[in-house]
Amino acid sequence: MHTATKAKKNPGLFVANYEVRSNKKNDPKIYLCLTFYIGRETVIGNADINRRNKTFVSIPSYLKGDFTYISLLNYNKTQVLVTADGFLTPDQSTFLSPNTKVRLLLDENWEKGTASIKFQDSDGSWQKIENATIQLVADE
């Protein structure tokens, strides 16, 4: 059983790596490495946003946020809502202004779901990806 599927049974920490894919051709690939602390319902981690237009651009972001369980009574299932804001790492900027906003709705075993992500592109403009697919990737 993957560590993410043990989340409700273990009040400790677990790490999950996700890949976010949009159905739009020019949207970037986004990789998330998240550490969940079940006891406090918090999350920290890193996002790596890779965009290829004329040149390859990698936008890193340090993420910090929280999560909560959402029970859908009509469907008899629980989902996990993750919200986190991202910032450039201190070696990239001393100005702590968000450059990423992550919203995830994961299934009850934390393995897949839907993502909405806003990020600041290399030119400073905000981009948005909505209703993207998020999938847990294998531990290495």
C-alpha positions, 0 to 999 in steps of 0.5 A: 500500500502506498504511503498516501493511502495510509494517511488517515490511519497514521497521524504522522508525516508522509510524502507524495509526488504528483504530476499535474497535466492539463489537456491544453497543448501549451500548458506547462508540466507541473510537478509537486513534491508535498509533505503532509502532516496529518496531525495538523492538517498542513502541507509543505513542499515544492512545485516545479513548473516547466514551460516550453515556448520559444525557450525552456523555463523552469519556475520553482516555488516553495509551497506552504498551506493546509488541507481538509477532508470533505465528505460528500454524503450523497456519494458516500465518499470523502475527498481531500481539499489542499490549498497552498501558496508558493513563494520563490526560495530565499536564494532567488528573491528576498521579497516574499510575494506569492508566485504560485497558488495551488488548489487540489481536490484529491480522491480519498486515497490521495492518488488522483484528482483535479488541480487548479493552479495559478502561477507567475510566469517568468515575465511577471504575468499570472497564468492559470490552469484549471481542471487539470488532472493530478496523478500520484507518481511512483516513489523513487 
